[in-house]
Amino acid sequence: MAFTDFKTISEVQERFFIRYEAATFMHVNKIELNPTLVDELAFMEEFIDTRVSEFSIREGLIFPIIKEAYRKYAEKFSLWSHRFIKYDDVLVGTPDYFVSKRSELGKTVLGKPLLLMMEAKKNDFDEGWAQCLAEMVAAQKLNGNEATIYGVVTDGQVWQFGKLEQNLYTYNDKLFTLDALADLLGALDYLYEKLEEQI
């Protein structure tokens, strides 16, 4: 089995006995927008069809945003793109992106995963969250069930957030969008602050 075998959140809940709730836990930090990113996203919007494929969405919209949010925290965390992780034969696979604590051995060695990020392929957020939640469970177990694990699912335009604390998954019921870039990056910055509290 693998992360991609989970198609609904309820499948993950039943398999791993996870409770579900919806609440607003995300906050927006005040940040200054990088004009280079703003120009790059405007260029992509005007000249490049980012909807032509999943890869185009990931590399043209999603990765530039998560990389920008990560930049400020690069000394403490590692950002991984399509890096295989495994807890056991069920919780195994390749998240689109994830953030881990930076290993003392350098950027080539995987630290404990803390934030998982998935593309909602074909705008299917239900399946996206099923896979992301399974990845969050794997990360939680790799962390010895101690850390709060965060998740993001996005189609590049809409960004949804969740967290896993012990056996409680909380879906943030406020959505963020690419159209409000400062709020989106401020929300990602807030997540990094929460990750800092755990390391």
N, CA, C and O atoms as a DFTB+ gen file, in Angstrom:
796 C
 N C O
     1  1       0.857      -1.189       0.000
     2  2       0.000       0.000       0.000
     3  2       0.895       1.240       0.000
     4  3       2.089       1.157       0.287
     5  1       0.298       2.395      -0.327
     6  2       1.059       3.645      -0.369
     7  2       0.116       4.802      -0.082
     8  3      -1.101       4.622      -0.035
     9  1       0.685       6.006       0.112
    10  2      -0.123       7.201       0.360
    11  2      -1.196       7.369      -0.720
    12  3      -2.336       7.724      -0.420
    13  1      -0.826       7.114      -1.972
    14  2      -1.745       7.335      -3.088
    15  2      -2.916       6.356      -3.106
    16  3      -3.874       6.569      -3.849
    17  1      -2.865       5.289      -2.307
    18  2      -3.971       4.340      -2.253
    19  2      -5.148       4.867      -1.436
    20  3      -6.263       4.357      -1.549
    21  1      -4.902       5.877      -0.622
    22  2      -5.983       6.462       0.170
    23  2      -6.718       7.493      -0.690
    24  3      -6.099       8.403      -1.242
    25  1      -8.034       7.347      -0.801
    26  2      -8.830       8.210      -1.676
    27  2      -9.742       9.169      -0.922
    28  3     -10.206      10.155      -1.495
    29  1     -10.007       8.896       0.354
    30  2     -10.853       9.786       1.151
    31  2     -10.235       9.961       2.542
    32  3      -9.495       9.106       3.028
    33  1     -10.558      11.075       3.154
    34  2     -10.081      11.330       4.512
    35  2     -10.604      10.261       5.462
    36  3      -9.885       9.809       6.354
    37  1     -11.861       9.858       5.270
    38  2     -12.453       8.873       6.183
    39  2     -11.704       7.542       6.159
    40  3     -11.624       6.862       7.182
    41  1     -11.156       7.163       5.003
    42  2     -10.348       5.931       4.934
    43  2      -9.149       6.025       5.865
    44  3      -8.832       5.073       6.579
    45  1      -8.482       7.175       5.856
    46  2      -7.305       7.372       6.718
    47  2      -7.745       7.404       8.173
    48  3      -7.094       6.812       9.034
    49  1      -8.854       8.097       8.451
    50  2      -9.369       8.170       9.818
    51  2      -9.654       6.781      10.378
    52  3      -9.242       6.455      11.491
    53  1     -10.360       5.968       9.602
    54  2     -10.736       4.639      10.082
    55  2      -9.521       3.736      10.239
    56  3      -9.451       2.950      11.184
    57  1      -8.576       3.839       9.333
    58  2      -7.388       2.981       9.389
    59  2      -6.535       3.291      10.611
    60  3      -5.970       2.389      11.228
    61  1      -6.444       4.605      10.964
    62  2      -5.523       5.010      12.037
    63  2      -6.236       5.629      13.241
    64  3      -5.589       6.217      14.108
    65  1      -7.572       5.499      13.300
    66  2      -8.374       5.965      14.445
    67  2      -8.145       7.453      14.727
    68  3      -7.773       7.839      15.834
    69  1      -8.374       8.268      13.711
    70  2      -8.152       9.710      13.808
    71  2      -9.486      10.434      13.837
    72  3     -10.342      10.213      12.980
    73  1      -9.657      11.299      14.827
    74  2     -10.862      12.122      14.910
    75  2     -10.702      13.343      13.999
    76  3      -9.585      13.751      13.680
    77  1     -11.826      13.913      13.588
    78  2     -11.842      15.056      12.669
    79  2     -12.599      16.217      13.301
    80  3     -13.634      16.030      13.941
    81  1     -12.061      17.424      13.109
    82  2     -12.813      18.627      13.435
    83  2     -12.401      19.739      12.484
    84  3     -11.314      19.716      11.905
    85  1     -13.294      20.713      12.335
    86  2     -12.988      21.901      11.546
    87  2     -12.977      23.096      12.489
    88  3     -13.871      23.245      13.321
    89  1     -11.971      23.937      12.359
    90  2     -11.831      25.115      13.210
    91  2     -10.888      26.086      12.514
    92  3     -10.224      25.730      11.540
    93  1     -10.833      27.290      13.007
    94  2      -9.879      28.261      12.480
    95  2      -8.684      28.327      13.425
    96  3      -8.780      28.889      14.516
    97  1      -7.573      27.760      13.011
    98  2      -6.360      27.822      13.832
    99  2      -5.245      28.611      13.154
   100  3      -4.259      28.967      13.799
   101  1      -5.393      28.883      11.871
   102  2      -4.354      29.604      11.143
   103  2      -4.442      31.106      11.412
   104  3      -5.527      31.665      11.570
   105  1      -3.279      31.737      11.459
   106  2      -3.173      33.185      11.579
   107  2      -2.337      33.686      10.412
   108  3      -1.681      32.903       9.725
   109  1      -2.365      34.970      10.198
   110  2      -1.615      35.575       9.097
   111  2      -0.581      36.526       9.675
   112  3      -0.928      37.538      10.283
   113  1       0.685      36.199       9.483
   114  2       1.751      37.112       9.895
   115  2       1.883      38.233       8.873
   116  3       1.657      38.038       7.679
   117  1       2.246      39.381       9.355
   118  2       2.484      40.508       8.450
   119  2       3.853      40.304       7.795
   120  3       4.869      40.208       8.483
   121  1       3.870      40.239       6.475
   122  2       5.121      40.037       5.747
   123  2       5.224      41.054       4.618
   124  3       4.232      41.652       4.200
   125  1       6.432      41.231       4.143
   126  2       6.654      42.129       3.010
   127  2       6.813      41.280       1.755
   128  3       7.664      40.392       1.698
   129  1       5.994      41.556       0.761
   130  2       6.046      40.766      -0.471
   131  2       7.342      41.016      -1.226
   132  3       7.808      42.150      -1.337
   133  1       7.908      39.943      -1.736
   134  2       9.103      40.026      -2.569
   135  2       8.657      40.422      -3.984
   136  3       7.929      39.665      -4.627
   137  1       9.081      41.599      -4.480
   138  2       8.633      42.024      -5.803
   139  2       9.030      41.064      -6.918
   140  3       8.342      40.975      -7.936
   141  1      10.131      40.349      -6.733
   142  2      10.551      39.380      -7.749
   143  2       9.521      38.264      -7.887
   144  3       9.195      37.848      -8.998
   145  1       9.013      37.783      -6.756
   146  2       7.981      36.743      -6.798
   147  2       6.704      37.284      -7.430
   148  3       6.082      36.607      -8.249
   149  1       6.313      38.489      -7.059
   150  2       5.102      39.097      -7.618
   151  2       5.228      39.210      -9.140
   152  3       4.293      38.884      -9.871
   153  1       6.384      39.672      -9.608
   154  2       6.617      39.790     -11.056
   155  2       6.597      38.430     -11.735
   156  3       6.034      38.281     -12.819
   157  1       7.215      37.433     -11.096
   158  2       7.273      36.090     -11.676
   159  2       5.876      35.481     -11.804
   160  3       5.551      34.883     -12.830
   161  1       5.059      35.630     -10.775
   162  2       3.705      35.088     -10.830
   163  2       2.857      35.826     -11.860
   164  3       2.039      35.211     -12.544
   165  1       3.045      37.134     -11.975
   166  2       2.318      37.909     -12.992
   167  2       2.740      37.473     -14.395
   168  3       1.906      37.370     -15.295
   169  1       4.028      37.221     -14.575
   170  2       4.544      36.739     -15.859
   171  2       3.930      35.385     -16.201
   172  3       3.493      35.160     -17.330
   173  1       3.900      34.485     -15.217
   174  2       3.310      33.160     -15.432
   175  2       1.844      33.288     -15.831
   176  3       1.381      32.602     -16.743
   177  1       1.122      34.160     -15.154
   178  2      -0.301      34.345     -15.430
   179  2      -0.540      34.846     -16.850
   180  3      -1.479      34.415     -17.519
   181  1       0.318      35.760     -17.304
   182  2       0.103      36.380     -18.610
   183  2       0.560      35.514     -19.779
   184  3      -0.093      35.484     -20.822
   185  1       1.675      34.812     -19.611
   186  2       2.294      34.184     -20.772
   187  2       2.330      32.653     -20.776
   188  3       2.555      32.052     -21.826
   189  1       2.113      32.014     -19.628
   190  2       2.284      30.565     -19.553
   191  2       0.999      29.910     -19.060
   192  3       0.415      30.342     -18.066
   193  1       0.569      28.881     -19.752
   194  2      -0.633      28.147     -19.352
   195  2      -0.263      27.173     -18.243
   196  3       0.176      26.052     -18.503
   197  1      -0.444      27.611     -17.019
   198  2      -0.081      26.753     -15.889
   199  2      -1.117      25.666     -15.632
   200  3      -0.903      24.810     -14.774
   201  1      -2.229      25.681     -16.352
   202  2      -3.273      24.670     -16.163
   203  2      -3.111      23.488     -17.112
   204  3      -3.925      22.565     -17.089
   205  1      -2.077      23.503     -17.941
   206  2      -1.927      22.478     -18.968
   207  2      -1.588      21.103     -18.375
   208  3      -1.893      20.076     -18.982
   209  1      -0.957      21.080     -17.186
   210  2      -0.590      19.802     -16.574
   211  2      -0.354      19.984     -15.082
   212  3      -0.185      21.101     -14.592
   213  1      -0.346      18.854     -14.369
   214  2      -0.031      18.885     -12.938
   215  2       1.369      19.434     -12.702
   216  3       1.590      20.192     -11.758
   217  1       2.315      19.055     -13.558
   218  2       3.689      19.530     -13.393
   219  2       3.768      21.035     -13.559
   220  3       4.505      21.707     -12.838
   221  1       3.011      21.564     -14.507
   222  2       3.010      22.998     -14.744
   223  2       2.477      23.754     -13.535
   224  3       3.020      24.795     -13.163
   225  1       1.422      23.239     -12.922
   226  2       0.866      23.863     -11.718
   227  2       1.875      23.805     -10.589
   228  3       2.121      24.807      -9.918
   229  1       2.464      22.627     -10.375
   230  2       3.418      22.460      -9.264
   231  2       4.637      23.353      -9.428
   232  3       5.038      24.055      -8.499
   233  1       5.219      23.320     -10.616
   234  2       6.482      24.040     -10.801
   235  2       6.285      25.527     -11.101
   236  3       7.161      26.342     -10.811
   237  1       5.132      25.882     -11.683
   238  2       4.909      27.275     -12.044
   239  2       4.255      28.107     -10.965
   240  3       4.490      29.312     -10.879
   241  1       3.422      27.465     -10.127
   242  2       2.698      28.207      -9.095
   243  2       3.053      27.766      -7.673
   244  3       3.399      28.594      -6.829
   245  1       2.968      26.478      -7.416
   246  2       3.103      25.996      -6.042
   247  2       4.526      26.135      -5.523
   248  3       4.747      26.719      -4.462
   249  1       5.496      25.599      -6.268
   250  2       6.861      25.600      -5.738
   251  2       7.430      27.005      -5.535
   252  3       8.080      27.232      -4.514
   253  1       7.224      27.961      -6.448
   254  2       7.749      29.307      -6.184
   255  2       7.210      29.919      -4.885
   256  3       7.932      30.637      -4.193
   257  1       5.959      29.642      -4.558
   258  2       5.370      30.201      -3.342
   259  2       5.938      29.519      -2.098
   260  3       6.312      30.193      -1.138
   261  1       6.002      28.188      -2.110
   262  2       6.515      27.520      -0.907
   263  2       8.011      27.767      -0.738
   264  3       8.510      27.802       0.387
   265  1       8.725      27.937      -1.841
   266  2      10.148      28.262      -1.745
   267  2      10.349      29.650      -1.140
   268  3      11.248      29.851      -0.323
   269  1       9.519      30.600      -1.540
   270  2       9.611      31.956      -0.997
   271  2       9.333      31.968       0.503
   272  3      10.046      32.626       1.262
   273  1       8.306      31.248       0.931
   274  2       7.993      31.189       2.365
   275  2       9.118      30.519       3.151
   276  3       9.385      30.883       4.296
   277  1       9.766      29.549       2.536
   278  2      10.843      28.784       3.175
   279  2      12.137      29.582       3.329
   280  3      12.906      29.346       4.261
   281  1      12.374      30.504       2.435
   282  2      13.664      31.205       2.355
   283  2      14.140      31.744       3.710
   284  3      15.311      31.601       4.060
   285  1      13.246      32.349       4.453
   286  2      13.572      32.967       5.742
   287  2      13.984      31.930       6.796
   288  3      14.651      32.272       7.773
   289  1      13.592      30.677       6.603
   290  2      13.797      29.641       7.622
   291  2      14.769      28.543       7.164
   292  3      14.836      27.476       7.772
   293  1      15.505      28.808       6.110
   294  2      16.340      27.776       5.486
   295  2      17.453      27.256       6.391
   296  3      17.926      26.136       6.198
   297  1      17.878      28.045       7.371
   298  2      18.937      27.584       8.276
   299  2      18.436      26.524       9.263
   300  3      19.227      25.759       9.814
   301  1      17.119      26.484       9.480
   302  2      16.573      25.581      10.494
   303  2      15.846      24.373       9.911
   304  3      15.720      23.336      10.562
   305  1      15.366      24.522       8.667
   306  2      14.560      23.474       8.066
   307  2      15.098      23.102       6.680
   308  3      15.856      23.856       6.069
   309  1      14.696      21.944       6.208
   310  2      15.008      21.522       4.843
   311  2      13.706      21.398       4.067
   312  3      12.714      20.882       4.581
   313  1      13.714      21.871       2.836
   314  2      12.562      21.766       1.946
   315  2      12.861      20.687       0.917
   316  3      13.883      20.731       0.232
   317  1      11.956      19.713       0.817
   318  2      12.160      18.571      -0.070
   319  2      11.113      18.554      -1.163
   320  3       9.942      18.839      -0.914
   321  1      11.527      18.225      -2.360
   322  2      10.620      18.080      -3.493
   323  2      10.658      16.634      -3.969
   324  3      11.699      16.138      -4.400
   325  1       9.501      15.957      -3.887
   326  2       9.358      14.596      -4.400
   327  2      10.422      13.658      -3.830
   328  3      11.106      12.949      -4.569
   329  1      10.546      13.667      -2.515
   330  2      11.499      12.827      -1.794
   331  2      10.738      11.694      -1.110
   332  3       9.804      11.944      -0.349
   333  1      11.128      10.472      -1.375
   334  2      10.499       9.268      -0.833
   335  2      10.633       9.234       0.690
   336  3      11.699       9.524       1.233
   337  1       9.529       8.874       1.383
   338  2       9.588       8.627       2.816
   339  2       8.853       7.321       3.122
   340  3       7.972       6.902       2.372
   341  1       9.227       6.690       4.226
   342  2       8.608       5.419       4.596
   343  2       8.605       5.265       6.102
   344  3       9.619       5.460       6.773
   345  1       7.428       4.905       6.620
   346  2       7.348       4.484       8.019
   347  2       7.217       2.969       8.080
   348  3       7.922       2.301       8.837
   349  1       6.293       2.431       7.263
   350  2       6.115       0.981       7.170
   351  2       5.576       0.663       5.777
   352  3       5.631       1.510       4.885
   353  1       5.062      -0.539       5.583
   354  2       4.600      -0.939       4.249
   355  2       3.298      -0.263       3.829
   356  3       2.938      -0.320       2.653
   357  1       2.592       0.366       4.743
   358  2       1.357       1.085       4.428
   359  2       1.628       2.572       4.270
   360  3       1.163       3.200       3.318
   361  1       2.379       3.127       5.202
   362  2       2.685       4.565       5.194
   363  2       4.001       4.784       4.456
   364  3       5.065       4.932       5.057
   365  1       3.884       4.798       3.134
   366  2       5.065       4.872       2.289
   367  2       4.697       5.603       0.997
   368  3       3.586       5.464       0.486
   369  1       5.640       6.378       0.482
   370  2       5.384       7.056      -0.775
   371  2       6.192       8.323      -0.928
   372  3       7.155       8.563      -0.199
   373  1       5.782       9.131      -1.892
   374  2       6.543      10.327      -2.248
   375  2       5.636      11.557      -2.211
   376  3       4.891      11.803      -3.159
   377  1       5.693      12.334      -1.120
   378  2       4.926      13.581      -1.087
   379  2       5.413      14.546      -2.171
   380  3       6.572      14.498      -2.582
   381  1       4.519      15.416      -2.624
   382  2       4.949      16.423      -3.596
   383  2       6.067      17.279      -2.999
   384  3       7.124      17.459      -3.603
   385  1       5.810      17.800      -1.803
   386  2       6.808      18.611      -1.096
   387  2       6.643      18.363       0.395
   388  3       5.550      18.039       0.861
   389  1       7.728      18.517       1.140
   390  2       7.597      18.550       2.588
   391  2       8.784      19.265       3.206
   392  3       9.839      19.429       2.593
   393  1       8.570      19.682       4.436
   394  2       9.582      20.399       5.201
   395  2       9.951      19.538       6.400
   396  3       9.080      19.001       7.085
   397  1      11.245      19.415       6.643
   398  2      11.714      18.670       7.799
   399  2      12.666      19.541       8.602
   400  3      13.160      20.561       8.122
   401  1      12.911      19.120       9.825
   402  2      13.963      19.760      10.606
   403  2      15.279      19.535       9.866
   404  3      15.520      18.442       9.354
   405  1      16.127      20.553       9.806
   406  2      17.406      20.411       9.120
   407  2      18.316      19.471       9.903
   408  3      18.525      19.653      11.103
   409  1      18.851      18.472       9.223
   410  2      19.763      17.523       9.852
   411  2      21.101      18.186      10.147
   412  3      21.569      19.033       9.386
   413  1      21.703      17.795      11.246
   414  2      23.040      18.285      11.582
   415  2      24.073      17.819      10.554
   416  3      25.172      18.369      10.485
   417  1      23.724      16.811       9.761
   418  2      24.649      16.268       8.765
   419  2      24.594      17.016       7.434
   420  3      25.389      16.744       6.534
   421  1      23.649      17.965       7.307
   422  2      23.595      18.765       6.083
   423  2      22.337      18.533       5.273
   424  3      21.464      17.755       5.658
   425  1      22.257      19.227       4.134
   426  2      21.020      19.254       3.345
   427  2      20.716      17.954       2.607
   428  3      19.615      17.799       2.079
   429  1      21.656      17.023       2.558
   430  2      21.426      15.765       1.855
   431  2      20.815      14.679       2.740
   432  3      20.439      13.617       2.245
   433  1      20.712      14.939       4.054
   434  2      20.210      13.936       4.991
   435  2      18.838      14.371       5.505
   436  3      18.648      15.511       5.929
   437  1      17.895      13.444       5.459
   438  2      16.521      13.731       5.855
   439  2      16.384      13.835       7.366
   440  3      16.758      12.924       8.105
   441  1      15.836      14.973       7.813
   442  2      15.459      15.131       9.213
   443  2      14.009      14.712       9.400
   444  3      13.390      14.195       8.470
   445  1      13.461      14.929      10.588
   446  2      12.084      14.539      10.869
   447  2      11.102      15.444      10.116
   448  3      11.153      16.663      10.275
   449  1      10.204      14.865       9.291
   450  2       9.216      15.667       8.552
   451  2       8.215      16.331       9.492
   452  3       7.757      15.715      10.454
   453  1       7.875      17.598       9.210
   454  2       6.965      18.364      10.060
   455  2       5.804      19.002       9.298
   456  3       4.750      19.261       9.879
   457  1       5.991      19.254       8.009
   458  2       4.978      19.930       7.191
   459  2       4.918      19.244       5.834
   460  3       5.914      19.202       5.112
   461  1       3.747      18.705       5.484
   462  2       3.558      18.000       4.222
   463  2       2.700      18.844       3.296
   464  3       1.734      19.467       3.737
   465  1       3.050      18.868       1.997
   466  2       2.318      19.687       1.033
   467  2       2.006      18.876      -0.213
   468  3       2.888      18.259      -0.810
   469  1       0.720      18.888      -0.598
   470  2       0.269      18.101      -1.736
   471  2      -0.489      18.970      -2.722
   472  3      -1.197      19.900      -2.336
   473  1      -0.332      18.656      -3.999
   474  2      -1.181      19.276      -5.008
   475  2      -2.518      18.552      -5.037
   476  3      -2.570      17.323      -4.983
   477  1      -3.600      19.323      -5.123
   478  2      -4.929      18.738      -5.338
   479  2      -5.061      18.474      -6.830
   480  3      -5.531      19.328      -7.581
   481  1      -4.647      17.300      -7.249
   482  2      -4.627      16.977      -8.675
   483  2      -6.041      16.986      -9.236
   484  3      -6.959      16.422      -8.640
   485  1      -6.211      17.635     -10.393
   486  2      -7.522      17.811     -11.026
   487  2      -8.501      18.478     -10.065
   488  3      -9.704      18.220     -10.113
   489  1      -7.979      19.331      -9.200
   490  2      -8.777      20.076      -8.219
   491  2      -9.543      19.177      -7.252
   492  3     -10.555      19.589      -6.685
   493  1      -9.064      17.955      -7.066
   494  2      -9.724      17.016      -6.164
   495  2      -9.114      17.165      -4.764
   496  3      -8.149      16.483      -4.420
   497  1      -9.693      18.066      -3.967
   498  2      -9.166      18.327      -2.632
   499  2      -9.428      17.159      -1.686
   500  3      -8.639      16.931      -0.770
   501  1     -10.518      16.411      -1.884
   502  2     -10.796      15.271      -1.008
   503  2      -9.687      14.228      -1.111
   504  3      -9.159      13.770      -0.097
   505  1      -9.341      13.859      -2.333
   506  2      -8.264      12.877      -2.498
   507  2      -6.913      13.471      -2.091
   508  3      -6.059      12.781      -1.534
   509  1      -6.738      14.752      -2.378
   510  2      -5.499      15.416      -1.960
   511  2      -5.313      15.354      -0.455
   512  3      -4.216      15.080       0.031
   513  1      -6.399      15.612       0.291
   514  2      -6.305      15.547       1.751
   515  2      -6.151      14.114       2.252
   516  3      -5.484      13.885       3.261
   517  1      -6.750      13.156       1.571
   518  2      -6.569      11.762       1.972
   519  2      -5.088      11.390       1.926
   520  3      -4.560      10.800       2.868
   521  1      -4.429      11.737       0.830
   522  2      -2.999      11.435       0.696
   523  2      -2.175      12.249       1.689
   524  3      -1.256      11.730       2.324
   525  1      -2.515      13.528       1.814
   526  2      -1.750      14.386       2.715
   527  2      -1.884      13.913       4.160
   528  3      -0.899      13.878       4.897
   529  1      -3.103      13.550       4.565
   530  2      -3.299      13.081       5.937
   531  2      -2.537      11.786       6.187
   532  3      -1.970      11.607       7.265
   533  1      -2.511      10.885       5.216
   534  2      -1.717       9.658       5.364
   535  2      -0.237      10.001       5.525
   536  3       0.465       9.385       6.327
   537  1       0.229      10.979       4.766
   538  2       1.621      11.429       4.892
   539  2       1.869      12.066       6.264
   540  3       2.935      11.888       6.854
   541  1       0.883      12.804       6.763
   542  2       1.002      13.417       8.082
   543  2       1.083      12.351       9.173
   544  3       1.836      12.501      10.136
   545  1       0.306      11.273       9.022
   546  2       0.374      10.166       9.983
   547  2       1.773       9.544       9.957
   548  3       2.351       9.262      11.007
   549  1       2.312       9.332       8.752
   550  2       3.667       8.778       8.643
   551  2       4.676       9.695       9.321
   552  3       5.545       9.229      10.059
   553  1       4.561      11.004       9.072
   554  2       5.481      11.964       9.686
   555  2       5.350      11.944      11.206
   556  3       6.347      11.994      11.926
   557  1       4.121      11.871      11.680
   558  2       3.886      11.823      13.125
   559  2       4.587      10.609      13.740
   560  3       5.241      10.719      14.777
   561  1       4.443       9.456      13.092
   562  2       5.061       8.242      13.617
   563  2       6.586       8.312      13.531
   564  3       7.280       7.834      14.428
   565  1       7.106       8.904      12.460
   566  2       8.561       9.079      12.352
   567  2       9.094      10.020      13.428
   568  3      10.263       9.940      13.805
   569  1       8.237      10.907      13.920
   570  2       8.599      11.836      14.989
   571  2       8.304      11.271      16.375
   572  3       8.436      11.982      17.371
   573  1       7.909      10.013      16.450
   574  2       7.608       9.410      17.741
   575  2       6.312       9.910      18.354
   576  3       6.158       9.894      19.575
   577  1       5.372      10.357      17.515
   578  2       4.054      10.834      17.943
   579  2       4.102      12.070      18.834
   580  3       3.121      12.375      19.512
   581  1       5.212      12.778      18.847
   582  2       5.354      13.922      19.748
   583  2       5.005      15.254      19.085
   584  3       4.387      16.109      19.720
   585  1       5.383      15.445      17.842
   586  2       5.229      16.743      17.184
   587  2       3.827      16.921      16.612
   588  3       3.153      15.951      16.267
   589  1       3.401      18.184      16.519
   590  2       2.225      18.529      15.737
   591  2       2.657      18.581      14.277
   592  3       3.626      19.260      13.939
   593  1       1.947      17.871      13.418
   594  2       2.292      17.811      12.004
   595  2       1.283      18.663      11.234
   596  3       0.077      18.580      11.466
   597  1       1.792      19.478      10.319
   598  2       0.939      20.365       9.531
   599  2       0.860      19.875       8.090
   600  3       1.771      19.217       7.587
   601  1      -0.244      20.209       7.442
   602  2      -0.438      19.820       6.054
   603  2      -1.030      20.952       5.241
   604  3      -1.768      21.791       5.756
   605  1      -0.694      20.961       3.961
   606  2      -1.228      21.930       3.003
   607  2      -1.637      21.169       1.756
   608  3      -0.885      20.335       1.253
   609  1      -2.835      21.461       1.257
   610  2      -3.281      20.917      -0.027
   611  2      -3.719      22.100      -0.879
   612  3      -4.475      22.959      -0.424
   613  1      -3.237      22.136      -2.120
   614  2      -3.513      23.277      -2.982
   615  2      -3.629      22.856      -4.443
   616  3      -3.026      21.874      -4.878
   617  1      -4.416      23.620      -5.182
   618  2      -4.444      23.466      -6.634
   619  2      -3.674      24.606      -7.303
   620  3      -3.772      24.811      -8.513
   621  1      -2.915      25.335      -6.505
   622  2      -2.153      26.482      -6.992
   623  2      -2.897      27.785      -6.784
   624  3      -2.273      28.824      -6.565
   625  1      -4.204      27.750      -6.848
   626  2      -5.037      28.931      -6.640
   627  2      -5.602      28.970      -5.224
   628  3      -5.501      29.990      -4.542
   629  1      -6.194      27.868      -4.783
   630  2      -6.762      27.751      -3.439
   631  2      -5.804      26.935      -2.570
   632  3      -5.291      25.901      -3.001
   633  1      -5.569      27.407      -1.350
   634  2      -4.653      26.750      -0.418
   635  2      -5.413      26.420       0.863
   636  3      -5.986      27.304       1.500
   637  1      -5.412      25.137       1.236
   638  2      -6.088      24.678       2.439
   639  2      -5.055      24.148       3.429
   640  3      -4.026      23.602       3.032
   641  1      -5.340      24.313       4.725
   642  2      -4.399      23.949       5.777
   643  2      -5.051      23.003       6.778
   644  3      -6.256      23.063       7.022
   645  1      -4.228      22.130       7.350
   646  2      -4.690      21.215       8.388
   647  2      -3.557      20.903       9.342
   648  3      -2.396      21.202       9.063
   649  1      -3.899      20.298      10.471
   650  2      -2.864      19.873      11.421
   651  2      -3.289      18.581      12.091
   652  3      -4.479      18.297      12.227
   653  1      -2.306      17.805      12.507
   654  2      -2.526      16.532      13.188
   655  2      -1.824      16.577      14.534
   656  3      -0.599      16.670      14.611
   657  1      -2.621      16.509      15.594
   658  2      -2.102      16.473      16.958
   659  2      -2.577      15.186      17.608
   660  3      -3.773      15.009      17.844
   661  1      -1.647      14.289      17.899
   662  2      -1.965      12.960      18.404
   663  2      -2.985      12.300      17.468
   664  3      -2.649      12.027      16.316
   665  1      -4.214      12.035      17.917
   666  2      -5.174      11.375      17.025
   667  2      -6.282      12.331      16.578
   668  3      -7.375      11.885      16.228
   669  1      -6.010      13.646      16.586
   670  2      -6.994      14.642      16.161
   671  2      -6.483      15.402      14.945
   672  3      -5.453      16.073      14.996
   673  1      -7.234      15.280      13.841
   674  2      -6.947      16.049      12.634
   675  2      -7.885      17.253      12.614
   676  3      -9.104      17.101      12.702
   677  1      -7.310      18.447      12.498
   678  2      -8.102      19.668      12.441
   679  2      -7.920      20.311      11.077
   680  3      -6.805      20.614      10.652
   681  1      -9.041      20.509      10.406
   682  2      -9.054      21.191       9.114
   683  2      -9.314      22.662       9.364
   684  3     -10.291      23.024      10.020
   685  1      -8.436      23.518       8.839
   686  2      -8.631      24.961       9.004
   687  2      -9.746      25.414       8.065
   688  3      -9.624      25.295       6.846
   689  1     -10.835      25.935       8.637
   690  2     -11.990      26.233       7.797
   691  2     -11.920      27.581       7.082
   692  3     -12.882      27.981       6.426
   693  1     -10.810      28.275       7.200
   694  2     -10.591      29.486       6.396
   695  2      -9.641      29.139       5.253
   696  3      -8.551      28.612       5.476
   697  1     -10.063      29.439       4.037
   698  2      -9.243      29.161       2.859
   699  2      -8.364      30.366       2.537
   700  3      -8.698      31.503       2.872
   701  1      -7.246      30.099       1.887
   702  2      -6.363      31.153       1.398
   703  2      -6.249      31.002      -0.118
   704  3      -6.349      29.898      -0.653
   705  1      -6.039      32.120      -0.794
   706  2      -5.980      32.061      -2.253
   707  2      -4.778      32.818      -2.794
   708  3      -4.218      33.697      -2.139
   709  1      -4.404      32.448      -4.008
   710  2      -3.300      33.111      -4.696
   711  2      -3.603      34.585      -4.930
   712  3      -2.685      35.404      -4.978
   713  1      -4.876      34.934      -5.074
   714  2      -5.257      36.324      -5.305
   715  2      -4.913      37.225      -4.123
   716  3      -4.708      38.426      -4.296
   717  1      -4.850      36.653      -2.930
   718  2      -4.442      37.399      -1.732
   719  2      -3.071      36.869      -1.301
   720  3      -2.933      36.228      -0.259
   721  1      -2.074      37.151      -2.124
   722  2      -0.741      36.568      -1.958
   723  2      -0.112      36.909      -0.608
   724  3       0.508      36.046       0.014
   725  1      -0.260      38.146      -0.145
   726  2       0.339      38.541       1.131
   727  2      -0.242      37.724       2.285
   728  3       0.490      37.309       3.183
   729  1      -1.563      37.491       2.263
   730  2      -2.187      36.678       3.303
   731  2      -1.724      35.225       3.217
   732  3      -1.473      34.588       4.240
   733  1      -1.613      34.707       2.004
   734  2      -1.157      33.330       1.812
   735  2       0.260      33.146       2.348
   736  3       0.528      32.203       3.092
   737  1       1.155      34.037       1.975
   738  2       2.539      33.940       2.464
   739  2       2.614      34.208       3.963
   740  3       3.447      33.631       4.662
   741  1       1.740      35.087       4.454
   742  2       1.684      35.338       5.893
   743  2       1.219      34.108       6.656
   744  3       1.679      33.859       7.770
   745  1       0.305      33.332       6.065
   746  2      -0.153      32.087       6.683
   747  2       0.971      31.046       6.689
   748  3       1.179      30.360       7.690
   749  1       1.682      30.931       5.585
   750  2       2.818      29.997       5.539
   751  2       3.903      30.409       6.526
   752  3       4.533      29.555       7.148
   753  1       4.122      31.704       6.671
   754  2       5.103      32.198       7.648
   755  2       4.670      31.824       9.067
   756  3       5.499      31.441       9.893
   757  1       3.385      31.937       9.341
   758  2       2.853      31.532      10.640
   759  2       3.129      30.046      10.898
   760  3       3.497      29.665      12.010
   761  1       2.951      29.207       9.867
   762  2       3.237      27.777      10.036
   763  2       4.694      27.546      10.415
   764  3       4.991      26.742      11.299
   765  1       5.598      28.253       9.747
   766  2       7.018      28.092      10.083
   767  2       7.304      28.504      11.517
   768  3       8.135      27.885      12.182
   769  1       6.634      29.531      12.001
   770  2       6.803      29.927      13.393
   771  2       6.355      28.801      14.329
   772  3       6.995      28.529      15.345
   773  1       5.238      28.149      13.963
   774  2       4.768      27.025      14.787
   775  2       5.764      25.861      14.730
   776  3       5.970      25.171      15.729
   777  1       6.377      25.644      13.566
   778  2       7.388      24.590      13.463
   779  2       8.599      24.928      14.323
   780  3       9.175      24.046      14.960
   781  1       8.985      26.195      14.342
   782  2      10.143      26.615      15.153
   783  2       9.938      26.302      16.625
   784  3      10.886      25.967      17.337
   785  1       8.703      26.411      17.073
   786  2       8.406      26.145      18.487
   787  2       8.678      24.685      18.864
   788  3       8.826      24.358      20.042
   789  1       8.741      23.814      17.853
   790  2       8.887      22.383      18.114
   791  2      10.318      21.866      18.007
   792  3      10.588      20.703      18.309
   793  1      11.237      22.737      17.573
   794  2      12.599      22.226      17.382
   795  2      13.576      22.861      18.366
   796  3      14.765      22.546      18.346
